[in-house]
């Protein structure tokens, strides 16, 4: 892929991933065919900041977990008053990393 | 999520559930001034969909089935889950199989891909929430 396009993509989507993951994603994109770019750009990634707001507001009902596709844990969180309130607070701090992990998982499905 | 991680999380949750229930059972604080751990209730004053499950489960332990259901139907569901899930996971670990993990991922897939099922589940939760608010749990 054209290095310029790859760098543009990396720059635009750097907030979705952990810093140390970006180099690996860049390397992978450089080796790929140009036609894959549309597919890569089309991946629906979740903004960690938005997820933090969701977690702050609706974390008590497990909505953050539902949105990240962890339906089972979401139900568990919903049915236990947000894990007795403790899990809710723990998730406020975990959700940023968890969202980036989810994004990496999504992009890897296209890259491989 | 890996099988190991899921089993660890669920084992921890089950253990926490039993500790919480045991503590409430010893205190017998079903109707006394038990500390409210529900953030939503503390902030808004309204009960959340799962408020009252502890009281419901304690009533269930005391054999008052009807009162338990009237307090919060989710209490019975959670009690069932608290009995079945740890036993199933233990059996899985002992036999080295992953039957619970397979079921769990299938359930997750169904709920996130079958819109009708998801809407029905959400409607049940919403109805229960409305019921909770009207009876003032």
gemmi code that builds the backbone of each chain (N, CA, C; Angstrom):
import gemmi

chains = {
    "A": [
        ("UNK", (0.844, -1.192, 0.000), (0.000, 0.000, 0.000), (0.880, 1.241, 0.000)),
        ("UNK", (0.381, 2.295, -0.525), (1.107, 3.560, -0.595), (1.412, 4.073, 0.817)),
        ("UNK", (2.691, 4.282, 1.146), (3.052, 4.710, 2.515), (2.325, 5.984, 2.946)),
        ("UNK", (2.086, 6.872, 1.984), (1.414, 8.121, 2.325), (-0.013, 7.872, 2.815)),
        ("UNK", (-0.699, 6.985, 2.103), (-2.079, 6.646, 2.476), (-2.102, 5.964, 3.833)),
        ("UNK", (-1.137, 5.059, 4.037), (-1.072, 4.323, 5.299), (-0.846, 5.291, 6.457)),
        ("UNK", (0.116, 6.216, 6.259), (0.416, 7.178, 7.324), (-0.793, 8.062, 7.612)),
        ("UNK", (-1.514, 8.405, 6.555), (-2.726, 9.210, 6.726), (-3.745, 8.447, 7.578)),
        ("UNK", (-3.906, 7.169, 7.236), (-4.866, 6.352, 7.989), (-4.437, 6.230, 9.451)),
        ("UNK", (-3.155, 5.960, 9.656), (-2.633, 5.787, 11.027), (-2.849, 7.066, 11.831)),
        ("UNK", (-2.611, 8.205, 11.182), (-2.743, 9.486, 11.863), (-4.195, 9.713, 12.286)),
        ("UNK", (-5.107, 9.371, 11.366), (-6.524, 9.611, 11.652), (-7.067, 8.675, 12.718)),
        ("UNK", (-6.528, 7.454, 12.769), (-7.131, 6.474, 13.673), (-6.244, 6.148, 14.867)),
        ("UNK", (-5.275, 7.038, 15.147), (-4.352, 6.722, 16.248), (-5.067, 6.687, 17.592)),
        ("UNK", (-6.156, 7.442, 17.716), (-6.841, 7.479, 19.018), (-7.583, 6.185, 19.322)),
        ("UNK", (-7.797, 5.362, 18.287), (-8.542, 4.128, 18.506), (-7.687, 2.995, 19.051)),
        ("UNK", (-6.359, 3.146, 18.952), (-5.481, 2.028, 19.331), (-4.461, 2.463, 20.366)),
        ("UNK", (-3.854, 1.462, 21.016), (-2.734, 1.729, 21.916), (-1.535, 2.143, 21.064)),
        ("UNK", (-0.688, 2.997, 21.632), (0.460, 3.498, 20.890), (1.355, 2.404, 20.350)),
        ("UNK", (1.582, 1.375, 21.167), (2.520, 0.334, 20.750), (1.938, -0.562, 19.662)),
        ("UNK", (0.620, -0.511, 19.462), (0.011, -1.345, 18.422), (0.123, -0.698, 17.042)),
        ("UNK", (0.303, 0.636, 17.046), (0.265, 1.379, 15.775), (1.352, 0.939, 14.799)),
        ("UNK", (2.565, 0.709, 15.322), (3.657, 0.313, 14.411), (3.351, -1.011, 13.735)),
        ("UNK", (2.819, -1.952, 14.514), (2.489, -3.260, 13.941), (1.397, -3.122, 12.875)),
        ("UNK", (0.384, -2.292, 13.167), (-0.702, -2.088, 12.192), (-0.143, -1.451, 10.926)),
        ("UNK", (0.768, -0.471, 11.111), (1.367, 0.235, 9.964), (2.144, -0.745, 9.083)),
        ("UNK", (2.977, -1.572, 9.729), (3.762, -2.566, 8.995), (2.846, -3.466, 8.158)),
        ("UNK", (1.765, -3.901, 8.811), (0.842, -4.820, 8.162), (0.162, -4.144, 6.958)),
        ("UNK", (-0.239, -2.889, 7.160), (-0.930, -2.165, 6.091), (-0.009, -1.939, 4.900)),
        ("UNK", (1.271, -1.653, 5.181), (2.222, -1.392, 4.099), (2.371, -2.599, 3.192)),
        ("UNK", (2.272, -3.794, 3.780), (2.456, -5.025, 3.001), (1.212, -5.388, 2.203)),
        ("UNK", (0.096, -4.702, 2.505), (-1.163, -5.117, 1.888), (-1.443, -4.431, 0.556)),
        ("UNK", (-2.442, -5.011, -0.108), (-2.829, -4.501, -1.413), (-3.644, -3.218, -1.257)),
        ("UNK", (-3.563, -2.329, -2.244), (-4.277, -1.050, -2.189), (-5.796, -1.218, -2.076)),
        ("UNK", (-6.301, -2.291, -2.684), (-7.744, -2.482, -2.726), (-8.346, -2.725, -1.343)),
        ("UNK", (-7.490, -3.093, -0.371), (-7.971, -3.396, 0.978), (-8.255, -2.137, 1.791)),
        ("UNK", (-7.775, -0.994, 1.287), (-7.870, 0.239, 2.073), (-9.324, 0.594, 2.393)),
        ("UNK", (-10.179, 0.441, 1.382), (-11.608, 0.753, 1.578), (-12.158, -0.091, 2.719)),
        ("UNK", (-11.798, -1.382, 2.686), (-12.271, -2.319, 3.696), (-11.773, -1.908, 5.082)),
        ("UNK", (-10.493, -1.537, 5.139), (-9.898, -1.147, 6.421), (-10.574, 0.110, 6.959)),
        ("UNK", (-10.819, 1.059, 6.053), (-11.454, 2.303, 6.494), (-12.911, 2.093, 6.880)),
        ("UNK", (-13.493, 1.027, 6.349), (-14.909, 0.775, 6.621), (-15.168, 0.091, 7.940)),
        ("UNK", (-14.099, -0.346, 8.615), (-14.293, -1.047, 9.892), (-14.866, -0.078, 10.916)),
        ("UNK", (-15.914, -0.517, 11.578), (-16.596, 0.329, 12.554), (-15.845, 0.286, 13.888)),
        ("UNK", (-15.064, 1.334, 14.144), (-14.282, 1.389, 15.377), (-14.982, 2.265, 16.404)),
        ("UNK", (-14.771, 1.930, 17.674), (-15.422, 2.687, 18.748), (-14.418, 3.674, 19.353)),
        ("UNK", (-14.891, 4.905, 19.544), (-14.039, 5.933, 20.129), (-13.930, 5.710, 21.638)),
        ("UNK", (-12.706, 5.527, 22.167), (-12.557, 5.274, 23.604), (-13.175, 6.373, 24.478)),
        ("UNK", (-13.085, 7.627, 24.030), (-13.646, 8.713, 24.846), (-15.169, 8.601, 24.931)),
        ("UNK", (-15.791, 8.291, 23.799), (-17.241, 8.099, 23.801), (-17.622, 6.957, 24.728)),
        ("UNK", (-16.833, 5.869, 24.647), (-17.133, 4.715, 25.493), (-16.985, 5.064, 26.969)),
        ("UNK", (-16.042, 5.963, 27.276), (-15.878, 6.381, 28.674), (-17.134, 7.110, 29.151)),
        ("UNK", (-17.687, 7.965, 28.279), (-18.912, 8.684, 28.640), (-20.055, 7.687, 28.827)),
        ("UNK", (-20.151, 6.724, 27.893), (-21.188, 5.690, 28.007), (-21.037, 4.937, 29.329)),
        ("UNK", (-19.785, 4.641, 29.678), (-19.524, 3.901, 30.905), (-19.898, 4.715, 32.141)),
        ("UNK", (-19.631, 6.017, 32.078), (-19.950, 6.880, 33.221), (-21.463, 6.984, 33.411)),
        ("UNK", (-22.179, 7.069, 32.288), (-23.632, 7.280, 32.360), (-24.384, 5.951, 32.497)),
        ("UNK", (-24.069, 5.017, 31.592), (-24.859, 3.782, 31.550), (-24.114, 2.548, 32.010)),
        ("UNK", (-22.940, 2.735, 32.594), (-22.146, 1.584, 33.027), (-22.844, 0.752, 34.077)),
        ("UNK", (-23.680, 1.410, 34.849), (-24.411, 0.720, 35.905), (-25.337, -0.360, 35.333)),
        ("UNK", (-25.802, -0.126, 34.111), (-26.694, -1.099, 33.461), (-25.939, -2.004, 32.488)),
        ("UNK", (-24.618, -1.904, 32.492), (-23.814, -2.765, 31.639), (-23.803, -2.373, 30.175)),
        ("UNK", (-24.275, -1.144, 29.866), (-24.396, -0.736, 28.468), (-23.028, -0.692, 27.790)),
        ("UNK", (-21.986, -0.277, 28.533), (-20.644, -0.243, 27.955), (-20.203, -1.635, 27.511)),
        ("UNK", (-20.498, -2.629, 28.341), (-20.114, -4.000, 27.992), (-20.931, -4.513, 26.804)),
        ("UNK", (-22.207, -4.178, 26.779), (-23.044, -4.586, 25.641), (-22.477, -4.016, 24.349)),
        ("UNK", (-22.077, -2.738, 24.387), (-21.594, -2.082, 23.172), (-20.297, -2.688, 22.674)),
        ("UNK", (-19.497, -3.235, 23.585), (-18.249, -3.867, 23.164), (-18.462, -5.343, 22.806)),
        ("UNK", (-19.722, -5.751, 22.713), (-20.022, -7.110, 22.266), (-19.916, -8.156, 23.345)),
        ("UNK", (-19.689, -7.730, 24.601), (-19.603, -8.712, 25.691), (-20.972, -8.820, 26.363)),
        ("UNK", (-21.888, -9.474, 25.642), (-23.284, -9.509, 26.093), (-23.419, -10.227, 27.433)),
        ("UNK", (-22.695, -11.320, 27.581), (-22.802, -12.104, 28.815), (-22.414, -11.292, 30.040)),
        ("UNK", (-21.271, -10.612, 29.945), (-20.820, -9.789, 31.068), (-21.754, -8.608, 31.277)),
        ("UNK", (-22.313, -8.092, 30.165), (-23.270, -6.993, 30.271), (-24.486, -7.399, 31.084)),
        ("UNK", (-24.995, -8.616, 30.802), (-26.149, -9.120, 31.547), (-25.781, -9.288, 33.016)),
        ("UNK", (-24.588, -9.838, 33.244), (-24.144, -10.036, 34.630), (-24.074, -8.699, 35.361)),
        ("UNK", (-23.585, -7.681, 34.660), (-23.461, -6.360, 35.276), (-24.838, -5.751, 35.526)),
        ("UNK", (-25.736, -5.969, 34.582), (-27.088, -5.404, 34.692), (-27.855, -6.032, 35.852)),
        ("UNK", (-27.741, -7.353, 35.989), (-28.547, -8.069, 36.982), (-27.984, -7.976, 38.399)),
        ("UNK", (-26.792, -7.411, 38.562), (-26.219, -7.349, 39.908), (-26.032, -5.911, 40.376)),
        ("UNK", (-26.878, -5.010, 39.878), (-26.745, -3.592, 40.232), (-25.323, -3.114, 39.927)),
        ("UNK", (-24.833, -3.431, 38.744), (-23.481, -3.030, 38.357), (-22.424, -3.664, 39.233)),
        ("UNK", (-22.605, -4.967, 39.506), (-21.632, -5.666, 40.350), (-21.521, -5.017, 41.710)),
        ("UNK", (-22.679, -4.770, 42.334), (-22.762, -4.107, 43.649), (-22.106, -2.731, 43.619)),
        ("UNK", (-22.099, -2.117, 42.443), (-21.547, -0.768, 42.328), (-20.041, -0.745, 42.176)),
        ("UNK", (-19.399, -1.855, 42.532), (-17.926, -1.881, 42.494), (-17.444, -2.044, 41.060)),
        ("UNK", (-18.053, -3.017, 40.382), (-17.680, -3.309, 38.988), (-17.854, -2.056, 38.117)),
        ("UNK", (-18.941, -1.319, 38.364), (-19.185, -0.089, 37.602), (-17.987, 0.849, 37.709)),
        ("UNK", (-17.532, 1.062, 38.938), (-16.431, 2.002, 39.158), (-15.139, 1.452, 38.560)),
        ("UNK", (-14.913, 0.143, 38.722), (-13.710, -0.473, 38.147), (-13.704, -0.281, 36.628)),
        ("UNK", (-14.883, -0.448, 36.017), (-14.977, -0.345, 34.554), (-14.730, 1.075, 34.038)),
        ("UNK", (-14.989, 2.088, 34.858), (-14.678, 3.452, 34.419), (-13.209, 3.559, 34.045)),
        ("UNK", (-12.369, 2.797, 34.766), (-10.927, 2.866, 34.525), (-10.475, 1.846, 33.484)),
        ("UNK", (-11.222, 0.754, 33.356), (-10.805, -0.299, 32.424), (-11.292, -0.065, 31.003)),
        ("UNK", (-12.361, 0.747, 30.850), (-13.080, 0.758, 29.578), (-12.229, 1.329, 28.433)),
        ("UNK", (-11.339, 2.277, 28.724), (-10.497, 2.849, 27.660), (-9.638, 1.752, 27.025)),
        ("UNK", (-8.940, 1.002, 27.863), (-8.087, -0.075, 27.362), (-8.897, -1.159, 26.681)),
        ("UNK", (-10.072, -1.443, 27.269), (-10.928, -2.500, 26.734), (-11.434, -2.109, 25.335)),
        ("UNK", (-11.762, -0.819, 25.141), (-12.244, -0.356, 23.840), (-11.139, -0.476, 22.799)),
        ("UNK", (-9.909, -0.098, 23.183), (-8.788, -0.188, 22.234), (-8.520, -1.644, 21.859)),
        ("UNK", (-8.670, -2.535, 22.847), (-8.495, -3.961, 22.586), (-9.554, -4.446, 21.575)),
        ("UNK", (-10.784, -3.976, 21.781), (-11.894, -4.321, 20.888), (-11.614, -3.820, 19.480)),
        ("UNK", (-11.117, -2.567, 19.360), (-10.800, -1.994, 18.057), (-9.720, -2.801, 17.348)),
        ("UNK", (-8.687, -3.190, 18.113), (-7.606, -3.983, 17.525), (-8.165, -5.300, 16.992)),
        ("UNK", (-9.044, -5.889, 17.784), (-9.662, -7.156, 17.383), (-10.422, -6.984, 16.066)),
        ("UNK", (-11.160, -5.871, 15.963), (-11.944, -5.602, 14.762), (-11.062, -5.417, 13.536)),
        ("UNK", (-9.964, -4.642, 13.716), (-9.110, -4.346, 12.555), (-8.324, -5.593, 12.149)),
        ("UNK", (-8.000, -6.440, 13.125), (-7.254, -7.661, 12.806), (-8.088, -8.602, 11.943)),
        ("UNK", (-9.405, -8.547, 12.136), (-10.277, -9.406, 11.331), (-10.178, -9.048, 9.847)),
        ("UNK", (-9.915, -7.771, 9.552), (-9.778, -7.351, 8.160), (-8.354, -7.590, 7.674)),
        ("UNK", (-7.377, -7.337, 8.563), (-5.976, -7.418, 8.155), (-5.537, -8.853, 7.871)),
        ("UNK", (-6.143, -9.829, 8.558), (-5.696, -11.208, 8.353), (-6.741, -12.061, 7.632)),
    ],
    "B": [
        ("UNK", (-13.112, -13.238, 24.043), (-12.591, -13.556, 25.374), (-12.173, -15.021, 25.442)),
        ("UNK", (-11.043, -15.258, 26.091), (-10.582, -16.642, 26.188), (-11.366, -17.383, 27.263)),
        ("UNK", (-11.313, -18.716, 27.157), (-12.058, -19.564, 28.094), (-11.556, -19.355, 29.516)),
        ("UNK", (-10.242, -19.289, 29.656), (-9.645, -19.141, 30.972), (-10.089, -17.846, 31.638)),
        ("UNK", (-10.075, -16.758, 30.842), (-10.439, -15.450, 31.379), (-11.905, -15.438, 31.812)),
        ("UNK", (-12.764, -16.003, 30.949), (-14.195, -16.043, 31.255), (-14.454, -16.810, 32.535)),
        ("UNK", (-13.817, -17.985, 32.671), (-14.043, -18.827, 33.852), (-13.531, -18.111, 35.096)),
        ("UNK", (-12.397, -17.414, 34.964), (-11.862, -16.705, 36.128), (-12.822, -15.608, 36.565)),
        ("UNK", (-13.304, -14.818, 35.583), (-14.210, -13.719, 35.913), (-15.485, -14.251, 36.556)),
        ("UNK", (-16.067, -15.288, 35.944), (-17.335, -15.811, 36.466), (-17.151, -16.472, 37.823)),
        ("UNK", (-16.002, -17.131, 38.031), (-15.744, -17.733, 39.342), (-15.635, -16.634, 40.397)),
        ("UNK", (-14.935, -15.562, 40.044), (-14.806, -14.439, 40.974), (-16.148, -13.817, 41.284)),
        ("UNK", (-16.963, -13.639, 40.251), (-18.296, -13.054, 40.437), (-19.165, -13.942, 41.327)),
        ("UNK", (-19.124, -15.265, 41.080), (-19.930, -16.189, 41.874), (-19.498, -16.145, 43.337)),
        ("UNK", (-18.176, -16.139, 43.532), (-17.646, -16.096, 44.899), (-18.104, -14.818, 45.594)),
        ("UNK", (-17.985, -13.694, 44.878), (-18.419, -12.409, 45.446), (-19.909, -12.460, 45.775)),
        ("UNK", (-20.689, -13.085, 44.892), (-22.125, -13.212, 45.113), (-22.430, -13.998, 46.373)),
        ("UNK", (-21.711, -15.131, 46.551), (-21.962, -15.956, 47.736), (-21.526, -15.234, 49.004)),
        ("UNK", (-20.400, -14.518, 48.943), (-19.921, -13.771, 50.113), (-20.944, -12.703, 50.487)),
        ("UNK", (-21.414, -11.980, 49.480), (-22.402, -10.912, 49.706), (-23.690, -11.479, 50.296)),
        ("UNK", (-24.159, -12.596, 49.711), (-25.395, -13.212, 50.207), (-25.207, -13.740, 51.621)),
        ("UNK", (-24.052, -14.390, 51.852), (-23.779, -14.942, 53.173), (-23.747, -13.858, 54.229)),
        ("UNK", (-23.097, -12.763, 53.886), (-22.999, -11.645, 54.829), (-24.382, -11.089, 55.141)),
        ("UNK", (-25.186, -10.929, 54.098), (-26.544, -10.413, 54.298), (-27.405, -11.399, 55.088)),
        ("UNK", (-27.138, -12.705, 54.867), (-27.906, -13.737, 55.555), (-27.589, -13.718, 57.046)),
        ("UNK", (-26.303, -13.581, 57.376), (-25.889, -13.561, 58.785), (-26.432, -12.303, 59.472)),
        ("UNK", (-26.296, -11.194, 58.775), (-26.797, -9.933, 59.327), (-28.324, -9.944, 59.389)),
        ("UNK", (-28.918, -10.785, 58.538), (-30.365, -10.823, 58.348), (-30.913, -9.424, 58.113)),
        ("UNK", (-30.231, -8.731, 57.201), (-30.584, -7.330, 56.980), (-31.589, -7.164, 55.855)),
        ("UNK", (-32.381, -8.225, 55.629), (-33.333, -8.169, 54.522), (-34.262, -6.969, 54.632)),
        ("UNK", (-34.618, -6.623, 55.841), (-35.565, -5.512, 55.988), (-35.006, -4.381, 56.839)),
        ("UNK", (-33.791, -4.573, 57.362), (-33.221, -3.511, 58.190), (-32.392, -2.578, 57.316)),
        ("UNK", (-31.591, -1.747, 57.959), (-30.866, -0.715, 57.219), (-29.594, -1.279, 56.598)),
        ("UNK", (-29.744, -2.136, 55.613), (-28.577, -2.646, 54.897), (-28.008, -1.514, 54.046)),
        ("UNK", (-26.677, -1.434, 53.927), (-26.128, -0.373, 53.094), (-26.502, -0.588, 51.642)),
        ("UNK", (-26.999, 0.457, 50.994), (-27.358, 0.331, 49.588), (-26.100, 0.464, 48.745)),
        ("UNK", (-25.832, -0.562, 47.940), (-24.636, -0.518, 47.113), (-24.976, -0.055, 45.701)),
        ("UNK", (-26.257, 0.207, 45.453), (-26.684, 0.559, 44.101), (-26.385, 2.037, 43.830)),
        ("UNK", (-25.458, 2.285, 42.916), (-25.075, 3.669, 42.611), (-26.262, 4.458, 42.071)),
        ("UNK", (-27.037, 3.804, 41.200), (-28.163, 4.485, 40.552), (-29.186, 4.950, 41.592)),
        ("UNK", (-29.469, 4.057, 42.557), (-30.448, 4.372, 43.588), (-29.934, 5.495, 44.492)),
        ("UNK", (-28.640, 5.451, 44.785), (-28.051, 6.475, 45.645), (-28.111, 7.850, 44.974)),
        ("UNK", (-27.910, 7.853, 43.658), (-27.829, 9.129, 42.945), (-29.217, 9.686, 42.643)),
        ("UNK", (-30.104, 8.824, 42.106), (-31.393, 9.335, 41.626), (-32.540, 9.102, 42.604)),
        ("UNK", (-32.380, 8.173, 43.535), (-33.477, 7.864, 44.444), (-34.444, 6.854, 43.876)),
        ("UNK", (-34.313, 6.556, 42.591), (-35.169, 5.544, 41.959), (-34.450, 4.191, 41.977)),
        ("UNK", (-35.199, 3.097, 42.112), (-34.545, 1.791, 42.047), (-34.117, 1.453, 40.623)),
        ("UNK", (-33.068, 0.666, 40.493), (-32.642, 0.208, 39.163), (-33.339, -1.129, 38.862)),
        ("UNK", (-33.231, -1.660, 37.646), (-33.986, -2.883, 37.310), (-33.675, -4.060, 38.231)),
        ("UNK", (-32.499, -4.069, 38.819), (-32.128, -5.242, 39.618), (-32.073, -4.930, 41.110)),
        ("UNK", (-32.636, -3.791, 41.519), (-32.707, -3.517, 42.952), (-33.678, -4.501, 43.584)),
        ("UNK", (-33.314, -5.018, 44.730), (-34.204, -5.957, 45.417), (-33.854, -7.401, 45.173)),
        ("UNK", (-32.835, -7.669, 44.364), (-32.491, -9.074, 44.097), (-31.908, -9.736, 45.349)),
        ("UNK", (-31.130, -8.977, 46.129), (-30.581, -9.561, 47.364), (-31.714, -9.973, 48.294)),
        ("UNK", (-32.670, -9.060, 48.509), (-33.814, -9.359, 49.374), (-34.612, -10.532, 48.810)),
        ("UNK", (-34.757, -10.526, 47.466), (-35.501, -11.613, 46.819), (-34.835, -12.961, 47.074)),
        ("UNK", (-33.497, -12.980, 46.960), (-32.778, -14.243, 47.161), (-32.824, -14.680, 48.621)),
        ("UNK", (-32.768, -13.721, 49.534), (-32.866, -14.076, 50.954), (-34.239, -14.666, 51.261)),
        ("UNK", (-35.281, -14.081, 50.651), (-36.631, -14.625, 50.830), (-36.705, -16.038, 50.272)),
        ("UNK", (-36.012, -16.251, 49.159), (-35.988, -17.576, 48.532), (-35.323, -18.585, 49.467)),
        ("UNK", (-34.224, -18.156, 50.107), (-33.528, -19.032, 51.052), (-34.454, -19.393, 52.209)),
        ("UNK", (-35.278, -18.432, 52.622), (-36.217, -18.692, 53.714), (-37.455, -19.454, 53.234)),
        ("UNK", (-37.508, -19.771, 51.940), (-38.601, -20.599, 51.418), (-39.861, -19.837, 51.052)),
        ("UNK", (-39.778, -18.509, 51.038), (-40.977, -17.731, 50.687), (-40.955, -17.429, 49.196)),
        ("UNK", (-41.415, -18.420, 48.426), (-41.305, -18.338, 46.963), (-42.083, -17.161, 46.392)),
        ("UNK", (-43.324, -17.008, 46.853), (-44.189, -15.990, 46.276), (-43.650, -14.575, 46.555)),
        ("UNK", (-43.284, -14.347, 47.813), (-42.741, -13.034, 48.198), (-41.455, -12.752, 47.434)),
        ("UNK", (-40.662, -13.817, 47.250), (-39.407, -13.671, 46.520), (-39.663, -13.189, 45.098)),
        ("UNK", (-40.663, -13.808, 44.449), (-40.983, -13.411, 43.075), (-41.523, -11.982, 43.042)),
        ("UNK", (-42.353, -11.635, 44.025), (-42.944, -10.301, 44.043), (-41.889, -9.224, 44.322)),
        ("UNK", (-40.864, -9.568, 45.093), (-39.812, -8.595, 45.390), (-39.047, -8.238, 44.122)),
        ("UNK", (-38.552, -9.234, 43.423), (-37.892, -9.030, 42.126), (-37.695, -10.386, 41.448)),
        ("UNK", (-38.351, -10.602, 40.300), (-38.231, -11.912, 39.622), (-36.796, -12.268, 39.239)),
        ("UNK", (-35.958, -11.219, 39.069), (-34.565, -11.492, 38.705), (-33.815, -12.231, 39.811)),
        ("UNK", (-34.321, -12.110, 41.047), (-33.672, -12.798, 42.166), (-33.636, -14.298, 41.942)),
        ("UNK", (-34.745, -14.847, 41.469), (-34.817, -16.287, 41.211), (-33.869, -16.684, 40.086)),
        ("UNK", (-33.855, -15.849, 39.035), (-32.962, -16.126, 37.902), (-31.509, -16.163, 38.353)),
        ("UNK", (-31.145, -15.147, 39.160), (-29.763, -15.063, 39.625), (-29.423, -16.220, 40.554)),
        ("UNK", (-30.387, -16.604, 41.400), (-30.154, -17.725, 42.316), (-29.880, -18.992, 41.514)),
        ("UNK", (-30.690, -19.184, 40.464), (-30.505, -20.342, 39.590), (-29.117, -20.297, 38.933)),
        ("UNK", (-28.761, -19.108, 38.443), (-27.457, -18.947, 37.789), (-26.328, -19.202, 38.770)),
        ("UNK", (-26.503, -18.732, 40.010), (-25.453, -18.902, 41.016), (-25.258, -20.369, 41.389)),
        ("UNK", (-26.305, -21.187, 41.216), (-26.164, -22.618, 41.513), (-25.580, -23.337, 40.303)),
        ("UNK", (-26.137, -23.025, 39.114), (-25.776, -23.804, 37.922), (-24.369, -23.459, 37.409)),
        ("UNK", (-24.088, -22.150, 37.262), (-22.842, -21.747, 36.601), (-21.584, -22.276, 37.306)),
        ("UNK", (-21.436, -22.098, 38.645), (-20.216, -22.635, 39.270), (-20.099, -24.152, 39.132)),
        ("UNK", (-21.223, -24.869, 39.267), (-21.172, -26.332, 39.150), (-20.758, -26.749, 37.744)),
        ("UNK", (-21.363, -26.063, 36.749), (-21.060, -26.369, 35.344), (-19.582, -26.097, 35.044)),
        ("UNK", (-19.099, -24.955, 35.550), (-17.697, -24.602, 35.294), (-16.764, -25.608, 35.967)),
        ("UNK", (-17.132, -26.014, 37.208), (-16.300, -26.972, 37.924), (-16.237, -28.294, 37.159)),
        ("UNK", (-17.400, -28.744, 36.675), (-17.452, -29.987, 35.905), (-16.582, -29.865, 34.653)),
        ("UNK", (-16.647, -28.689, 34.011), (-15.845, -28.437, 32.808), (-14.355, -28.545, 33.110)),
        ("UNK", (-13.946, -27.910, 34.233), (-12.527, -27.900, 34.592), (-12.058, -29.318, 34.911)),
        ("UNK", (-12.892, -30.058, 35.641), (-12.511, -31.419, 36.040), (-12.409, -32.346, 34.835)),
        ("UNK", (-13.346, -32.187, 33.889), (-13.341, -33.082, 32.727), (-12.479, -32.559, 31.584)),
        ("UNK", (-12.019, -31.301, 31.756), (-11.182, -30.713, 30.713), (-11.938, -30.386, 29.442)),
        ("UNK", (-13.255, -30.203, 29.550), (-14.038, -29.849, 28.363), (-14.397, -28.368, 28.398)),
        ("UNK", (-15.076, -27.912, 27.372), (-15.430, -26.495, 27.318), (-16.896, -26.283, 26.993)),
        ("UNK", (-17.746, -27.169, 27.514), (-19.158, -27.120, 27.118), (-19.813, -25.810, 27.553)),
        ("UNK", (-19.455, -25.325, 28.740), (-20.059, -24.066, 29.205), (-19.607, -22.896, 28.334)),
        ("UNK", (-18.312, -22.897, 27.999), (-17.767, -21.819, 27.157), (-18.452, -21.784, 25.794)),
        ("UNK", (-18.687, -22.962, 25.226), (-19.343, -23.042, 23.912), (-20.761, -22.485, 24.005)),
        ("UNK", (-21.497, -22.911, 25.058), (-22.865, -22.419, 25.266), (-22.860, -20.897, 25.430)),
        ("UNK", (-21.905, -20.423, 26.229), (-21.834, -18.993, 26.543), (-21.610, -18.174, 25.268)),
        ("UNK", (-20.652, -18.599, 24.438), (-20.371, -17.847, 23.213), (-21.551, -17.917, 22.250)),
        ("UNK", (-22.247, -19.066, 22.249), (-23.408, -19.187, 21.368), (-24.510, -18.239, 21.824)),
        ("UNK", (-24.701, -18.148, 23.154), (-25.709, -17.240, 23.712), (-25.354, -15.790, 23.358)),
        ("UNK", (-24.065, -15.448, 23.495), (-23.630, -14.086, 23.162), (-23.897, -13.778, 21.697)),
        ("UNK", (-23.579, -14.753, 20.831), (-23.770, -14.560, 19.399), (-25.248, -14.360, 19.079)),
        ("UNK", (-26.096, -15.218, 19.687), (-27.539, -15.141, 19.451), (-28.084, -13.777, 19.856)),
        ("UNK", (-27.706, -13.338, 21.069), (-28.254, -12.085, 21.588), (-27.763, -10.867, 20.814)),
        ("UNK", (-26.557, -10.961, 20.234), (-26.065, -9.789, 19.517), (-26.423, -9.817, 18.039)),
        ("UNK", (-26.907, -10.950, 17.521), (-27.267, -11.007, 16.106), (-28.753, -11.164, 15.861)),
        ("UNK", (-29.482, -11.650, 16.871), (-30.922, -11.807, 16.721), (-31.618, -10.600, 17.359)),
        ("UNK", (-32.041, -9.659, 16.505), (-32.601, -8.404, 16.998), (-33.861, -8.625, 17.833)),
        ("UNK", (-34.718, -9.549, 17.379), (-35.984, -9.791, 18.068), (-35.747, -10.262, 19.504)),
        ("UNK", (-34.812, -11.190, 19.630), (-34.477, -11.738, 20.944), (-33.930, -10.637, 21.857)),
        ("UNK", (-33.057, -9.803, 21.284), (-32.448, -8.724, 22.073), (-33.504, -7.732, 22.534)),
        ("UNK", (-34.441, -7.401, 21.615), (-35.499, -6.444, 21.970), (-36.397, -7.028, 23.059)),
        ("UNK", (-36.725, -8.326, 22.927), (-37.559, -8.984, 23.940), (-36.874, -8.942, 25.307)),
        ("UNK", (-35.587, -9.266, 25.336), (-34.847, -9.266, 26.600), (-34.836, -7.866, 27.203)),
        ("UNK", (-34.598, -6.859, 26.348), (-34.567, -5.478, 26.834), (-35.936, -5.063, 27.358)),
        ("UNK", (-37.011, -5.543, 26.671), (-38.371, -5.198, 27.097), (-38.672, -5.803, 28.467)),
        ("UNK", (-38.218, -7.038, 28.690), (-38.436, -7.676, 30.001), (-37.756, -6.852, 31.101)),
        ("UNK", (-36.505, -6.444, 30.815), (-35.765, -5.648, 31.803), (-36.488, -4.326, 32.055)),
        ("UNK", (-36.971, -3.685, 30.971), (-37.663, -2.401, 31.115), (-38.951, -2.558, 31.913)),
        ("UNK", (-39.698, -3.628, 31.630), (-40.941, -3.896, 32.362), (-40.660, -4.089, 33.844)),
        ("UNK", (-39.616, -4.875, 34.121), (-39.254, -5.134, 35.511), (-38.823, -3.842, 36.202)),
        ("UNK", (-38.161, -2.997, 35.447), (-37.716, -1.708, 35.994), (-38.940, -0.866, 36.376)),
        ("UNK", (-39.902, -0.822, 35.446), (-41.132, -0.072, 35.680), (-41.854, -0.611, 36.912)),
        ("UNK", (-41.902, -1.938, 37.019), (-42.543, -2.595, 38.163), (-41.813, -2.214, 39.459)),
        ("UNK", (-40.477, -2.248, 39.378), (-39.657, -1.886, 40.548), (-39.962, -0.482, 41.018)),
        ("UNK", (-40.115, 0.440, 40.044), (-40.347, 1.840, 40.411), (-41.743, 1.977, 41.036)),
        ("UNK", (-42.745, 1.292, 40.438), (-44.114, 1.445, 40.941), (-44.273, 0.826, 42.329)),
        ("UNK", (-43.552, -0.292, 42.591), (-43.712, -0.879, 43.927), (-42.725, -0.303, 44.918)),
        ("UNK", (-41.835, 0.563, 44.418), (-40.928, 1.273, 45.319), (-40.000, 0.382, 46.111)),
        ("UNK", (-39.249, -0.470, 45.395), (-38.326, -1.394, 46.056), (-37.259, -0.631, 46.836)),
    ],
}
model = gemmi.Model(1)
for chain_id, residues in chains.items():
    chain = gemmi.Chain(chain_id)
    for i, (resn, *xyz) in enumerate(residues, 1):
        res = gemmi.Residue()
        res.name, res.seqid = resn, gemmi.SeqId(i, " ")
        for name, pos in zip(("N", "CA", "C"), xyz):
            atom = gemmi.Atom()
            atom.name, atom.element = name, gemmi.Element(name[0])
            atom.pos, atom.b_iso = gemmi.Position(*pos), 0.0
            res.add_atom(atom)
        chain.add_residue(res)
    model.add_chain(chain)
structure = gemmi.Structure()
structure.add_model(model)
structure.setup_entities()
